[in-house]
Structure formats: C-alpha cells, structure tokens
Amino acid sequence: MQYFKRIIDLHKYLSEARANGLTIGFAPTMGALHAGHMSLIHDSKQQNDRTICSIFVNPTQFNDPADLEKYPRTVAEDLDLLYDHACDVVFLPGVAEIYPQEGFHTPELDFEGLTDVMEGAFRPGHFAGVAQVVYRLLNIIRPDRLYMGQKDYQQWTIIHSMLDQLQLPIELVMCTTVREPDGLAMSSRNRRLTPEFREQAPILFESLSACLEAILEGSKDYRHLEKIAKEAILTAGLEPEYFQIADGYTLQVAHPAGLSKRLVICVAAWAGEVRLIDNLYLDL
C-alpha cells in the first residue's frame, strides 16, 4: 500500500497507472474507518485495477465548529485497516492541499431542491461543502468509478446529480449499508455513543424496518407511519429531527397517489450529543 500527502506525487502515480491502461476506483472518506468503509474498498477492488481511499476531514461541510472539533481522527488505525484490506493507495492531503490559497474553480450547480430537505434543512451549508470537496477530489484523482455508501443516501443523490450536470465520465456506485448485529448502521460517530444510548440506538433501524414493512403490506397513510416512528424513537430516549418518507429521486415528500418509482425512508435523531442518520429504500 502506498500513501501520498501531495497532489503532485499522487498525480505521478496516477499517470503511470493510466499509461498502463489500469482502471481507478475511488472511495472518499473522512477517516475513523470501520467495516462500512471497507465494503467500499472491497467493491472497488473487485471492479477496478487500482483502488484509492482518501482521508480528509473536510471543514467546509461542518455547519457546527464544535462538531468538526469532536470528529474522531484515527489515522494510524485507519492506515492499518486499509493495509489489512489491501487498499492500493491512500491519499492524506492537508487542508492547504485541497483548498490552496490561490483558490480553484467551483462550477455553478442547480440541485433542484435536493439540498433543501432533510439533512439540508437541519444542516445549512452542509451539502455545498460536500459537493465542493467531492468535486475537488474528483478533479485531482479522475477515477473511473466513485464509491459511496447508502447510509448517506441524500449525499449520494446529490453527487449523482453533480456528475450528471457536469457530464463527468465517472460511474457512481452505491454500496449497501453495513450494520452491526443489532441493526445499527455503522458510522464513525457510533464510537462517541454512551453505553446507554448505544443500547437504544437500534430503534432507528427498527423504526425504518417497521415503516417499510407497513408500506409493503399496503399502508397508504405515510404521514401516520412517520408519526408512529417518531413516537417510537422518542420513547426509546432519542430525539428525532426528522423521519421522512420521500421520493427516492427528488427527495421531496412522497404521497401514496404520487408517481414515485422509488421510496426512501430517512431518519435523523440525536442520541445524547451524537447525531445519527439512517435510511431504507424501496423500488416500486
């Protein structure tokens, strides 16, 4: 496994790889890696000749400076994990490398409401930062395929829109959410949960699953299902910010009489001082 901190050195490696006709898979991360991230590496290695993982805690996507400060940084552990999973390259840039003083071009994009709902409503500016850093990383690496997890479904949808708008020749691959045995979606934030909230956190997946099952059984009152789910989450001791049944493509509120071809059920809740998200989707 090789790792690079400077773009110039990474570019030399990538130029040689492309000169030999090798395909490149890329998984962007903010570190604090776990089995969910390793699923991205695994899928990329199956589909590409070389796999690159970036570790960069992007300051522009944190609307709360305290959240940025608390974000776990475990580079030594991350490198060991990536080595154990045979990742080919790790890119470890500093902030000045990604955001140079001389600046860089950021295209104007119209996400048509994708950034205004759910996470966007509760974390203003978050997706502008996400789109900015992903665009920057893609311009540096120029991969053939980009790997992102289903857990961040809204993020995946927004990056899909960006690739489409810019007509970038990059295949975006969604990797299935990896879960703990009790259903909790793996997340870097889970390590900050207290034992009490860790015990209660699976209520998110349980509520999503119950909602999905009700829809499959024919329930059409989506707003009532959302209400039941929020009550269950509250009863477990968590504080829901939203529980939303949405159109899987527009991310707008879904209605039973609508023409949605995919439903996505999304949840965000506070478990003490830790904010957790999760989702399930259903193709109709």
VOPAGU-2260 file (C-alpha; in pm, 1 decimal, decimal comma):
REM VOPAGU-2260
SITE   aa  ch    i         X         Y         Z
SITE  MET   A    0       0,0       0,0       0,0
SITE  GLN   A    1     125,6     344,9     -91,1
SITE  TYR   A    2      18,0     673,7      56,2
SITE  PHE   A    3      54,8    1030,4     -63,0
SITE  LYS   A    4       9,1    1366,8     100,4
SITE  ARG   A    5      85,6    1584,7    -201,1
SITE  ILE   A    6    -120,2    1608,1    -518,2
SITE  ILE   A    7     192,2    1623,8    -733,7
SITE  ASP   A    8     310,2    1285,3    -605,2
SITE  LEU   A    9     -32,9    1127,2    -643,4
SITE  HIS   A   10     -54,7    1257,5    -999,9
SITE  LYS   A   11     273,0    1088,0   -1088,5
SITE  TYR   A   12     139,0     756,0    -959,7
SITE  LEU   A   13    -192,7     800,7   -1143,8
SITE  SER   A   14     -22,0     896,0   -1470,6
SITE  GLU   A   15     181,1     576,1   -1464,2
SITE  ALA   A   16    -128,2     368,5   -1382,6
SITE  ARG   A   17    -327,7     517,8   -1669,2
SITE  ALA   A   18     -34,8     478,6   -1906,8
SITE  ASN   A   19     -59,8     106,6   -1833,9
SITE  GLY   A   20    -434,2     105,6   -1902,2
SITE  LEU   A   21    -534,0      48,8   -1540,0
SITE  THR   A   22    -878,0     148,2   -1410,6
SITE  ILE   A   23    -913,0     353,3   -1092,2
SITE  GLY   A   24   -1173,6     317,6    -819,1
SITE  PHE   A   25   -1204,3     587,9    -554,0
SITE  ALA   A   26   -1362,1     593,9    -206,5
SITE  PRO   A   27   -1358,8     936,3     -35,2
SITE  THR   A   28   -1372,0     924,3     345,3
SITE  MET   A   29   -1317,7    1144,3     649,7
SITE  GLY   A   30   -1134,6     869,7     836,0
SITE  ALA   A   31   -1238,1     696,1    1159,7
SITE  LEU   A   32   -1279,3     396,1     931,4
SITE  HIS   A   33   -1491,4      88,5    1001,0
SITE  ALA   A   34   -1631,9    -214,7     820,1
SITE  GLY   A   35   -1873,2       4,7     625,1
SITE  HIS   A   36   -1584,2     190,4     465,9
SITE  MET   A   37   -1407,9    -138,1     398,8
SITE  SER   A   38   -1709,1    -251,6     196,4
SITE  LEU   A   39   -1636,2      39,7     -39,3
SITE  ILE   A   40   -1275,9     -74,5     -69,1
SITE  HIS   A   41   -1385,3    -434,0    -127,1
SITE  ASP   A   42   -1631,4    -339,5    -402,9
SITE  SER   A   43   -1377,5    -112,9    -568,8
SITE  LYS   A   44   -1108,5    -381,0    -568,6
SITE  GLN   A   45   -1348,1    -621,9    -736,1
SITE  GLN   A   46   -1426,9    -375,9   -1016,6
SITE  ASN   A   47   -1100,9    -185,4   -1073,9
SITE  ASP   A   48    -729,5    -243,3   -1117,2
SITE  ARG   A   49    -633,6      12,5    -851,5
SITE  THR   A   50    -827,5     141,1    -550,0
SITE  ILE   A   51    -766,4     477,7    -384,4
SITE  CYS   A   52    -905,7     583,9     -48,0
SITE  SER   A   53    -881,5     945,8      63,9
SITE  ILE   A   54    -884,1    1051,0     429,7
SITE  PHE   A   55    -970,8    1417,3     468,9
SITE  VAL   A   56   -1185,4    1574,8     739,4
SITE  ASN   A   57   -1346,0    1843,7     526,4
SITE  PRO   A   58   -1403,3    2162,2     727,2
SITE  THR   A   59   -1644,5    2319,3     477,8
SITE  GLN   A   60   -1919,9    2061,6     535,5
SITE  PHE   A   61   -1946,2    2118,0     911,0
SITE  ASN   A   62   -2201,3    2386,9     992,2
SITE  ASP   A   63   -2117,8    2343,1    1362,4
SITE  PRO   A   64   -1749,9    2411,1    1451,6
SITE  ALA   A   65   -1788,9    2200,3    1767,0
SITE  ASP   A   66   -1888,9    1901,2    1554,1
SITE  LEU   A   67   -1575,2    1944,5    1343,5
SITE  GLU   A   68   -1362,0    1959,5    1656,8
SITE  LYS   A   69   -1519,4    1643,3    1801,1
SITE  TYR   A   70   -1495,1    1441,6    1479,3
SITE  PRO   A   71   -1272,8    1139,1    1554,4
SITE  ARG   A   72    -929,9    1135,3    1394,6
SITE  THR   A   73    -764,1     793,2    1396,5
SITE  VAL   A   74    -516,7     799,0    1109,5
SITE  ALA   A   75    -283,0     529,5    1241,9
SITE  GLU   A   76    -571,0     287,3    1296,0
SITE  ASP   A   77    -717,6     380,7     958,1
SITE  LEU   A   78    -393,4     302,5     775,7
SITE  ASP   A   79    -366,7     -34,3     949,9
SITE  LEU   A   80    -722,8    -119,9     847,4
SITE  LEU   A   81    -668,9     -16,8     486,8
SITE  TYR   A   82    -344,8    -216,9     475,6
SITE  ASP   A   83    -524,9    -523,7     609,2
SITE  HIS   A   84    -785,4    -486,5     331,1
SITE  ALA   A   85    -522,0    -444,2      59,7
SITE  CYS   A   86    -613,2     -92,3     -42,7
SITE  ASP   A   87    -365,6      17,2    -309,0
SITE  VAL   A   88    -333,3     388,2    -234,7
SITE  VAL   A   89    -425,0     624,8      48,7
SITE  PHE   A   90    -442,8     998,5     -16,0
SITE  LEU   A   91    -388,6    1202,3     302,6
SITE  PRO   A   92    -396,8    1569,1     199,9
SITE  GLY   A   93    -384,4    1865,7     433,8
SITE  VAL   A   94    -637,5    2147,3     416,2
SITE  ALA   A   95    -397,0    2370,7     221,7
SITE  GLU   A   96    -353,7    2098,3     -40,4
SITE  ILE   A   97    -729,0    2068,6    -100,8
SITE  TYR   A   98    -806,2    2439,0     -58,8
SITE  PRO   A   99    -498,3    2626,2    -186,5
SITE  GLN   A  100    -465,7    2999,2    -125,3
SITE  GLU   A  101    -482,1    3069,0    -496,5
SITE  GLY   A  102    -823,6    2900,9    -499,5
SITE  PHE   A  103    -976,9    2674,3    -762,3
SITE  HIS   A  104   -1276,8    2682,0    -991,7
SITE  THR   A  105   -1605,2    2554,0    -849,2
SITE  PRO   A  106   -1885,2    2518,9   -1106,2
SITE  GLU   A  107   -2233,9    2656,7   -1053,6
SITE  LEU   A  108   -2477,6    2371,6    -989,4
SITE  ASP   A  109   -2855,1    2354,7    -955,1
SITE  PHE   A  110   -2962,1    2069,6    -730,4
SITE  GLU   A  111   -3333,8    2144,0    -778,0
SITE  GLY   A  112   -3429,5    2112,4    -413,2
SITE  LEU   A  113   -3217,1    1807,3    -331,7
SITE  THR   A  114   -3012,5    2010,5     -81,0
SITE  ASP   A  115   -3308,1    2186,9      84,7
SITE  VAL   A  116   -3477,4    1895,2     260,5
SITE  MET   A  117   -3392,1    1656,5     545,0
SITE  GLU   A  118   -3017,3    1693,6     610,7
SITE  GLY   A  119   -3009,5    2016,3     414,1
SITE  ALA   A  120   -3286,3    2168,6     625,0
SITE  PHE   A  121   -3112,7    2087,9     953,6
SITE  ARG   A  122   -2752,4    2139,5     842,8
SITE  PRO   A  123   -2745,6    2456,0     627,3
SITE  GLY   A  124   -2441,9    2473,2     401,5
SITE  HIS   A  125   -2350,9    2108,9     461,5
SITE  PHE   A  126   -2411,1    1985,7     107,8
SITE  ALA   A  127   -2242,4    2286,2     -50,5
SITE  GLY   A  128   -1930,0    2176,4     137,9
SITE  VAL   A  129   -1978,5    1812,4      39,0
SITE  ALA   A  130   -2022,7    1895,0    -329,7
SITE  GLN   A  131   -1721,9    2127,3    -318,6
SITE  VAL   A  132   -1481,5    1874,1    -168,8
SITE  VAL   A  133   -1603,3    1580,7    -380,0
SITE  TYR   A  134   -1569,7    1789,9    -696,2
SITE  ARG   A  135   -1218,8    1890,0    -588,8
SITE  LEU   A  136   -1115,6    1531,0    -513,5
SITE  LEU   A  137   -1260,8    1403,5    -840,0
SITE  ASN   A  138   -1064,6    1662,2   -1033,2
SITE  ILE   A  139    -747,4    1554,7    -855,3
SITE  ILE   A  140    -797,3    1178,5    -893,9
SITE  ARG   A  141   -1023,1    1149,5   -1201,3
SITE  PRO   A  142   -1136,2     795,6   -1118,7
SITE  ASP   A  143   -1331,7     562,1   -1339,5
SITE  ARG   A  144   -1567,1     476,4   -1052,5
SITE  LEU   A  145   -1666,6     654,2    -733,5
SITE  TYR   A  146   -1785,3     452,3    -431,9
SITE  MET   A  147   -2022,1     594,3    -170,0
SITE  GLY   A  148   -2239,8     431,0      94,3
SITE  GLN   A  149   -2618,0     400,3     101,4
SITE  LYS   A  150   -2625,0     529,0     459,9
SITE  ASP   A  151   -2567,6     877,7     320,9
SITE  TYR   A  152   -2846,0     838,3      64,8
SITE  GLN   A  153   -2913,1    1210,9      25,6
SITE  GLN   A  154   -2544,5    1276,1     -27,2
SITE  TRP   A  155   -2530,6    1000,1    -288,1
SITE  THR   A  156   -2827,6    1154,6    -471,0
SITE  ILE   A  157   -2667,5    1499,8    -472,7
SITE  ILE   A  158   -2333,4    1370,9    -602,2
SITE  HIS   A  159   -2520,6    1173,8    -870,0
SITE  SER   A  160   -2684,7    1499,9    -975,3
SITE  MET   A  161   -2347,7    1677,1    -981,9
SITE  LEU   A  162   -2192,2    1411,4   -1204,3
SITE  ASP   A  163   -2492,5    1430,2   -1434,8
SITE  GLN   A  164   -2492,6    1810,3   -1456,0
SITE  LEU   A  165   -2120,3    1826,4   -1528,3
SITE  GLN   A  166   -2133,7    1520,0   -1755,7
SITE  LEU   A  167   -1831,9    1371,6   -1580,4
SITE  PRO   A  168   -1738,3    1025,1   -1714,9
SITE  ILE   A  169   -1741,3     866,2   -1370,1
SITE  GLU   A  170   -1962,8     577,4   -1262,1
SITE  LEU   A  171   -2116,0     636,4    -918,1
SITE  VAL   A  172   -2157,0     312,7    -723,4
SITE  MET   A  173   -2384,6     289,0    -418,8
SITE  CYS   A  174   -2263,4      36,9    -161,6
SITE  THR   A  175   -2512,7    -125,1      74,9
SITE  THR   A  176   -2518,3      -2,7     434,6
SITE  VAL   A  177   -2316,5    -226,8     665,6
SITE  ARG   A  178   -2482,2    -284,5    1003,9
SITE  GLU   A  179   -2396,7    -404,6    1349,7
SITE  PRO   A  180   -2562,8    -733,7    1455,6
SITE  ASP   A  181   -2844,8    -535,3    1622,2
SITE  GLY   A  182   -2914,0    -334,7    1305,7
SITE  LEU   A  183   -2739,7      -6,7    1389,5
SITE  ALA   A  184   -2581,7     137,6    1076,9
SITE  MET   A  185   -2205,1     151,4    1110,1
SITE  SER   A  186   -2084,0     508,7    1146,3
SITE  SER   A  187   -1773,1     688,3    1263,1
SITE  ARG   A  188   -1995,1     867,6    1513,8
SITE  ASN   A  189   -2101,9     544,3    1685,5
SITE  ARG   A  190   -1781,3     535,7    1887,8
SITE  ARG   A  191   -1898,0     854,2    2062,9
SITE  LEU   A  192   -2220,7     696,5    2189,5
SITE  THR   A  193   -2252,5     637,1    2562,4
SITE  PRO   A  194   -2329,8     275,1    2660,8
SITE  GLU   A  195   -2690,0     375,0    2737,5
SITE  PHE   A  196   -2750,8     541,1    2402,4
SITE  ARG   A  197   -2564,7     263,9    2216,9
SITE  GLU   A  198   -2818,2      22,0    2362,7
SITE  GLN   A  199   -3111,8     233,4    2242,3
SITE  ALA   A  200   -2971,5     342,1    1903,3
SITE  PRO   A  201   -3101,2      36,2    1708,4
SITE  ILE   A  202   -3450,7     188,7    1740,3
SITE  LEU   A  203   -3368,2     384,0    1424,8
SITE  PHE   A  204   -3330,9      71,9    1212,5
SITE  GLU   A  205   -3625,8     -92,0    1388,5
SITE  SER   A  206   -3848,0     207,6    1307,5
SITE  LEU   A  207   -3731,8     217,2     946,2
SITE  SER   A  208   -3794,7    -155,2     908,6
SITE  ALA   A  209   -4142,0    -134,9    1064,4
SITE  CYS   A  210   -4232,6     154,9     833,7
SITE  LEU   A  211   -4106,0     -29,1     527,2
SITE  GLU   A  212   -4297,6    -343,4     624,6
SITE  ALA   A  213   -4618,4    -141,9     669,3
SITE  ILE   A  214   -4578,8       8,6     321,4
SITE  LEU   A  215   -4518,0    -336,1     172,1
SITE  GLU   A  216   -4833,6    -457,0     344,4
SITE  GLY   A  217   -5030,1    -182,5     172,6
SITE  SER   A  218   -5041,8     106,1     420,1
SITE  LYS   A  219   -5103,6     433,0     236,4
SITE  ASP   A  220   -5106,2     681,1     523,7
SITE  TYR   A  221   -4742,2     785,8     502,6
SITE  ARG   A  222   -4778,7    1074,9     744,9
SITE  HIS   A  223   -4927,5     844,8    1008,5
SITE  LEU   A  224   -4640,3     598,8     963,3
SITE  GLU   A  225   -4394,6     883,3    1012,7
SITE  LYS   A  226   -4574,5     987,2    1331,1
SITE  ILE   A  227   -4565,2     634,0    1473,7
SITE  ALA   A  228   -4193,0     608,0    1400,3
SITE  LYS   A  229   -4111,9     939,8    1567,4
SITE  GLU   A  230   -4307,0     835,2    1876,7
SITE  ALA   A  231   -4116,8     506,1    1897,1
SITE  ILE   A  232   -3782,7     688,0    1868,9
SITE  LEU   A  233   -3883,6     934,6    2140,3
SITE  THR   A  234   -3999,4     653,8    2366,2
SITE  ALA   A  235   -3655,9     491,3    2331,6
SITE  GLY   A  236   -3496,0     810,4    2460,5
SITE  LEU   A  237   -3365,2     958,3    2134,7
SITE  GLU   A  238   -3471,8    1291,8    1985,8
SITE  PRO   A  239   -3577,7    1265,7    1620,0
SITE  GLU   A  240   -3510,5    1560,1    1392,0
SITE  TYR   A  241   -3699,4    1405,5    1104,5
SITE  PHE   A  242   -3849,0    1078,6     989,6
SITE  GLN   A  243   -3942,8    1121,5     625,9
SITE  ILE   A  244   -4091,7     901,0     355,1
SITE  ALA   A  245   -3965,8    1066,8      38,4
SITE  ASP   A  246   -3942,4    1017,5    -334,1
SITE  GLY   A  247   -3615,6     833,8    -386,8
SITE  TYR   A  248   -3510,9    1055,2    -677,4
SITE  THR   A  249   -3637,4    1406,1    -596,1
SITE  LEU   A  250   -3617,2    1361,3    -214,2
SITE  GLN   A  251   -3943,1    1553,7    -183,6
SITE  VAL   A  252   -4220,5    1432,8      48,4
SITE  ALA   A  253   -4379,5    1121,3    -101,2
SITE  HIS   A  254   -4754,7    1075,8    -134,0
SITE  PRO   A  255   -4934,9     744,1    -193,7
SITE  ALA   A  256   -5105,9     884,4    -502,4
SITE  GLY   A  257   -4777,2    1005,2    -647,4
SITE  LEU   A  258   -4579,5     854,4    -932,5
SITE  SER   A  259   -4266,6     771,8    -735,7
SITE  LYS   A  260   -4066,0     480,1    -874,0
SITE  ARG   A  261   -3860,9     461,6    -556,2
SITE  LEU   A  262   -3940,1     545,1    -195,9
SITE  VAL   A  263   -3668,3     624,7      53,7
SITE  ILE   A  264   -3739,2     635,6     427,2
SITE  CYS   A  265   -3488,4     859,1     603,6
SITE  VAL   A  266   -3430,1     933,4     969,8
SITE  ALA   A  267   -3204,6    1159,4    1173,6
SITE  ALA   A  268   -3204,2    1162,2    1552,4
SITE  TRP   A  269   -2993,2    1273,8    1844,4
SITE  ALA   A  270   -2865,6    1007,4    2081,0
SITE  GLY   A  271   -2746,9    1238,3    2353,7
SITE  GLU   A  272   -2478,0    1455,6    2193,2
SITE  VAL   A  273   -2438,5    1229,2    1888,4
SITE  ARG   A  274   -2645,2    1277,3    1574,1
SITE  LEU   A  275   -2724,8     957,7    1381,5
SITE  ILE   A  276   -2879,3     905,7    1038,0
SITE  ASP   A  277   -3008,1     600,3     853,8
SITE  ASN   A  278   -3240,7     504,4     568,4
SITE  LEU   A  279   -3403,6     221,1     376,0
SITE  TYR   A  280   -3535,3     240,5      21,9
SITE  LEU   A  281   -3788,1      51,2    -184,9
SITE  ASP   A  282   -3812,8      33,9    -564,1
SITE  LEU   A  283   -4176,4      26,1    -672,2
